[in-house]
Amino acid sequence: MPQAAPGEQGNVGPKSLAASSWLRDNAAAFGGDPARFLLFGQDAGAASVGFHLLSPGSRPLFTRAALLNGAPNAPWAWILLEEAEERGQRLAQLLGCTDSDDTALVGCLQGKEPGEFPKHEFSVLRRKELLGFPFVPTPDGDFLPDTPPRLLQAKQSQPIPVGAGFTANEGSYILIFGAPSLKLENASSIGWEELLQVVRLMVPGAPEDAVQAVAQRYSQEGERQGEARYRWAMDQIVGDYLYVCPIAEVVNREAEAGSPVYTYYFAHRTSSLSTPEWTGVPHSSEVPYVFGTLAFMGDANHTHTEAEAAMSHKSMRYLAEFARSGTPLGMGASGKQWPPYDPTKQNFERISMEPPQVEKMSPTRHCDFLASLL
């Protein structure tokens, strides 16, 4: 809604900011320590944590941050204020609210049944996108004084420990839900034209020469995948553009500003996972390990192993230690030390059951290339 709408707040960030402030002020009453305040989020929650990192009024309230599979600068995580207002107006029209007066318009919307809003919200998007949400945070001049990319460029006043990471196949789930017309199960049905279609859908309005260049680069790297070459390229392009590269930008800026940063690359496909094999290690695969919920995955024919249970236990200990000390170290003599992230090396700690690879390409190796074109 227009900023003139009385009593309206476009972003919900100030609400969680108020909650963070209350928690900091009252942590001791619950046996907590305000000096060990971890803000943790996954997917959209990770983007939310990122917004609080970027907000001058919120960043001083917590002392560690963890972002799993998401970032505030991702193209799906924010829109400009003008676009948000246009979408609000379109939703109002779809709901039969056509008042030109802002106060009357808000009053009309408040009189609608809550169940009516979800029926129309995605209709406000002007064009079909691979991943797009109708209402997301906007730069409002207050909680977010500028756009996330510009705020990332600005020097942060307070370095704090940051943990972040992603999976090996962030794009596979997005393809299943965002491009349902593709016959993804059959690798031979996915070719060059389908790859171009997905890139165009991912970045509507992108110059055609950029679309072609991106598709060419990834499909060439995917030659060793054989028949699955173009499907693999789809997965990697989508994952890089929507998740991997935005996260990489956040950790680069935080590390350059002096924050201790610890990163991971989750590369293990859970044995109890029931999704098609081609999806690999999809978005959110590490979440059951971090929360100790592996037992709730799969069915009688898909159960996790003892080794995976041990990996989950270690993951929970790492997160707990990060919350306690600001570093995922201190695991005892047998514990593996977690090297800090170095922007010049782009090192993401590989989490997997397999032995470490002798030569490892950085999972963010294409990010500069993508940023120069899309």
C-alpha angles and dihedrals in degrees: 000000000000115000088243091070104113117247094359123135116195096202126053090207094098089060093057088040088059090048091051091050091051092048092050092050095046104032093105091058089062096045092263132130118230088204088065101051112149119192106201131183143161129208106332086005089058090052088051091052087050092053089054089050089054097043112094091210096049107038095074091057098072135042105208135029133198123192119188120186097340147067138192093239094055112122091241094050103068145015135194118272092245091056091047091053092049091051091049090053092048091051090050091053091049088053092049097256108133103154114141091207111086095216092051091046092054090046091053092051092048088057093058123098111259091234091063094067099065090050091064108023098097090049089073091071108103095211139018114266133184089235120008135146121200100219121033135144120299135197100265102173090247120054088017107026092185141004117299094247091053093045089052089055091054118088111257114232098216123043112212132172112273129191122191143156152140144215131266094252107033092153102055098082091045090056092051094053101028099045105030093157092069117093093228096166089067108063092191090062092060113081142148096296093050089050091053090048091056094047090051090048091048094052108024111203096020114149111265093233089056091049090052094046093051093047091048095051096049096041090052090053089048095057091105088061089072114200091004092058098114095039089052090049090051092052093048096045093049093045094047096047098043102034121358100052097043089051090047090053092052095050092044092054094043093049092047089052091056101261116143102244129193121188138186141194111206108212105164122106108215113238092223093055110120098193119110115286092242090067088072112184099351133197113300095015092135095052097086089052094052094047098037094240101128090118090066094057127092128357139260090302095044116054131154123248132240089251090056091049088053090049089052092051090051092048091053091049091050092052092045091050091048089053091047102044107009093248131077090228130095096080096139132258093311094045119109115239115237111224116224116250115265116199091208091056098034088213118182115182107241114228111199145123091240123088115267114275118249091226119027124186113213110257087224095055094117098047098096089048093051092046090054093055112027 
